[in-house]
């Protein structure tokens, strides 16, 4: 006797939510609740969005934004992993750096925009400065939590077997820290996209943010919303990609093996 297959309720609900949002957006300007000159109907914006897909300039802007996102995320994650392992493995360093980390972490990355412009002007490096600074703390904090969560019994056992520091990190610290690291990278990926777009929007570095600012200043309201929609689509794709990588990387972990798809 075959077990009846369950419908994928989660994706269907997500799709229903998107359709409901688009319908609400379509009706608000159509009913005159908002001036269509300031908020065009969803159908008009979607038409512009799909027409953009055939434009080379559009893909060039996406490429600039994603380059800043990818490089910034890679640099921040690499630095955070190394420093997280070093600081987290030493009680002295954790205590010595705690106040500095808590002081620097809340500083908004946008507050560094004047510094970025002074140092790098309107180049990619300005975007990288903002992206790296914002993303770094997401990964570092998770790394510190992960190293602190290492089972002391397992750590002492590794020492009693005279494992080298590298082997202790590889076989004891790393498996415990990896779930925290993947969470940090997933959070940092979203933050990195926000800052990559913000850099173009405020500083004027090449990318989607700069195109949004140009569309707004030129009165191309529909194009502006279409570009904003593009950033949202990129955010969804990045989140789905990070979720996929997280599941593949942590397929051995109970938090992933215990997930139930409904």
N, C-alpha and C positions, 0 to 999 in steps of 0.2 A: 504493500500500500504506500503510495507516494505521499510525502509530506507536502501540503500546499505551500507554495512559495508566497512569502510575504512581500507586499508592495514596498518599494523604497519610499517610505513616508517622508523621511528627512528631505531628500532632493525635491520631492513634489511640493512640500511646504515652502521650501526656498524659492522655487519657481513661481508659486502662487504669490509669494510676497513681492517678488520683482514685478509681476504683472499688475498687482494691486497698486504698487508705487507708481508705475508708468501710467496707469489709468487715472490715478489721482492727479498726477502731474498734467496729463492731457486735459482734464476737466477744469482745473483751476483757471487757466487763461481763457479757455473756451467759454466759461460761464461769466467771465468778466470780474472774477474775484481779484485778479492781478492783471495789470496792463500787459498784454502780449509783447509789447515793445521791450519790457524788462524781463519777462519770463515767457519765451516762446513755448508753444505746445511740444509735448514729448515727441510727437511724430515728426515735427520739423527738425528738431535737434537730432533725432536718430537718422533722418535722411542726410543731414550734413555729416554726421559721424561716419556713416557707411561710404559716402562720397570721398571722405578724407582718406579712406583706405587705399584709394587708387592714386594718391598723390605722393610723389617722392619726397617733397618737403616735409610732409607729415611724418613719414617714417624716419627721416633724418632727425627731426625733433625728438621722436621716441627713442632713437638710438642714442642721442646725446644724454637724455635723461637716464636711460638704463645703464649707460656707461658709468655715469657718476654714481648711480645706485650700486652697481656691481663692484666697482673698485673700492668705493667707500666702505661697503659692507665687508669685503674681503680684508681690507687693511684693519678695520676696527676689530673684527672677529679674531684675526691672527694675533694682534697685539693683546687683546683681552684674554685669550687662552693662555698665552705665555705668562703674562703678569698675574693672572688669576692663579695659576699653578704655583708660581713663585711666592706670591704673597700669602695664598691660602695654606701653603705648607709650613709656614713659619708663624708661630704665635707672636713673636716679636714684631715681625713685619705687619701682621694684621692689626696689632694695637697701634703701631707707629703710623700707619697709613689711614686708619679708620676716619679720623677727623678730617684729613685732606680729601678723602673720597666723598664724605658726606657734605663737604663744603663745595666741591666742584660739580658734583652730580646734579644738583638742582638748577644750575645755571642754564637758562634756555639757550639753545644753539643759535637762535635768531639774534641774541645779544652779541654774538661774535661776527655779525655781518659787517660792521664797520672795519673790524680787524681784517677780515677776509678780503675786503675790497682794497684796503691799504697794502696788504701783502701781495695779493695775486691779481688784483683788478677784476676783469670780467672773464677770467679763464676757468677751465675745468677745476683747477686747484682750489678755487674759492668754494665750489660745490663740495669738493672732497673734504675740505676743512670742516664744513658744517655737518656733513653726513657722518664723517668719522667720529667727531666729538659726540654727536647725539647717540650713535649706535654703540659706541664703545662701552658706555656705562650699562647698557642693557645686558651685554654679554658678560662683562666683568663681574657684576653683582651676582649673576646666576652661577658663574664659575666659583666665586667665593662661597656661596651657599653649598654648592656641590662638594667642594673639597672639605668643608666643615662637616658634611654629612657622612664622611667615610667612617665605617665601623672601626672603632679603636681596637677591637679584638682582632679583626682582620689585619689591621696595620701592625699591631704588635706581633702577630703570628708571622707576617712577612719579614719583620726584623729578626725574629728568632731563627728563621731559616736563612738569614744572612743574604737576603735579596738586595741587590744594588738599588740605589735610589731610582734609576731609570726603570728597573723591573717593578719596583713598588708602585711607581706612577702608572706603568703600563697595565699591571694585573690587579691592582687594588684601587688606586685613586681614579683612574680613567673610567672604568665601568660605572663607578658610582656617580661621577661628574657628568658623564655623557648626556643623560636625560635633562639635566639642568642646562647644559650647553645648548642642546637643541632647542629648548624653550627660549633661551636668550637670543639665539640666532633668529628664530621665528619672529620674536618681538622686534629685534633690531632691523629685520628686513622691512617691516612696515614703517618703522621710524625713518629708515634710510630713504624710502620712497618719498615720504612727506618732505624731508629736507632737500632732496634732489629737486623736487618741484618748487619748493619755496625759494631755493637759490635762484632759479630762473625767473621766478615771479618778482622777486624784490631786487636782486642784484642785476639780473639781466643776462646771466650766463645762458648759452644756447640750450634749448630743451623745451619741454612742454610748458613749463612755467612762464618762460619768456614769450611763447606763442600765445598763451592765455592773456598776458598783459598787453600784448600788441593788439589782440582781437578786441579787448575791452576798450583800449584807448582809441581804436579805430571805429568803434560803434558796431562791430560785427558781433552782436549779442548771441545769435544762434551758434556761430563758430566758437565763441567763448564757452558756451555750455557744452558743446560737442567735445571740446578739448578737456574740460573738467570731467565729462563722462569717461573720456579715455583714461584719465588718471585713476578713476574708480575701477575700470576694467583691469588695468594693470595691477592695482592693489589686490583684486580678487585672484588674478592669475598667480601673483607672487605668493599669496597665502596658500592657495591650493598646491603650488609647487613645493613650498616649505613643509606643508603637512605630509605630502607624499614622501619627501626625503626623510622626514622625521620618522614616519612609519617604517620605511625600509631600513633606516639606520638602527632603530630601536625594536626591530621585530622580535628580538630575544627578551625584551623587557616586559614585565607584567602589566605595565600601564598600557602597552600597545596590544599585547596578546589578549587582554581582558576587554578590549573595545568590542561593542556589539553594534552592528549596523542595523538600523531600524528604518 
